[in-house]
Amino acid sequence: MKDALKAYVTAYHSAVTGSKLYLVIERPDGSKNRILIDDGYFLEVHRRWARNIITGFARFNGQSVGIIANQPKFMAGVLDIKASCKAARFVRFCDAFNIPIVTFVDVPGFLPGTGQEYGGVIDHGAKLLYAYCEATVAKVTVTLRKAYGGAYIVMSSKHIRGDINYAWPCAEIAVMGASGAVEVLNAKEIAACETPEARAELIAQKEQEYKDKFSNPYRAASYGYIDDVIEPRNTRFRIIRALEQLRTKKLVNPAKKHGNIPL
């Protein structure tokens, strides 16, 4: 499954038809399937700002929802200051008007660098974390590919009160990617290799071992972080069913005037 499919969420824009959003599934033979929302019609907001994350409104089986999706075609879908603020504001908006939130996760982590650190990426990332935690609307999450580190946590995971969380068989849920983890965990063994061929063989072996043991949705599901591992072709059906299950959701936050969102 990991080698057979490549998938991403993307939005198309036309002056004639307006905006449309698709979950694009690419197969090895070059064919593509575009599935997801009703008729593909999508009202995207803040389209030209923080393009590494997509936010907008659509319908599943006639029910209005807010959609948040990482965009791997721009900056690899990484979360940075702008993307965190954009998504956090959208989550707060949906929660204010009782609009269910559907999140598609394909995030390699937070953007590293001194520019982000000086700009306060932790503070701004905490806004998205807080927004998802405090939201009481229905929250459905689908992990498509990468979900690494702290970025996985803030993208409507079970740890921050996500209601129903699905993952594809090709999803990678871990602290970090296999290549980076192997460089840290097996640094001495790699350095001891005498030839480049032996080094490459060892790295490939350790990366596969890491993926089999840790970086897969079945390990996450065994801990209760994922409700079900679903086939890509069933994504739309499972989202609709989850929204139906959550239609009568009632969740009340602790009685207090308001929380202290990290501003």
C-alpha angles and dihedrals in degrees: 000000000000092000096037102059139047117184139176140161114243139169125222124203129203132169088222105043099023122219124342130183125207139178098225117207114192119197129201092255090061096253119136132206119199112199139149130083132042108290089338091272112151132175104209120196126205089008097168097043123079092356092186088081129046123215128176149109130278142146134254112198089338096310116122115234139171115238127207118182136166112239109219091184090071120054087338089284092287120163116243136161096283095044092049093051093045094050094042093054091048093050090051091049093051092047092050092056097036095247115156116241125225115192126195112198125207104139128145093195141275118324109262125215143095092266091062093042093051089046091056103252091171092056093046093044088053089060090064091045091051093045093054092043094052097041112107098187123104111287121196120180131192120189108208105176129328123028109166135172124317092349089064090054096052095047095084097285125169088260091069099043101278107170105210121010123189131181135193119237088249093056119121113209114178146114090269142345122290096248094052093043093051091051089056102038098040102031095125094048092048092049090051093059111112100205134037089239092056090046093052092046092051093048092050091048094049093045092054090046090052092049093049094048104035118359101070136090094242092066090049090048091052089060093047096252091118123044096202142351106230136192114252093238090060096053098104093044094049093048091051091049092048091051090051090052091050097044092102096039114146119188125165122196120221113290108263138119094259142314126260105251113198102255 
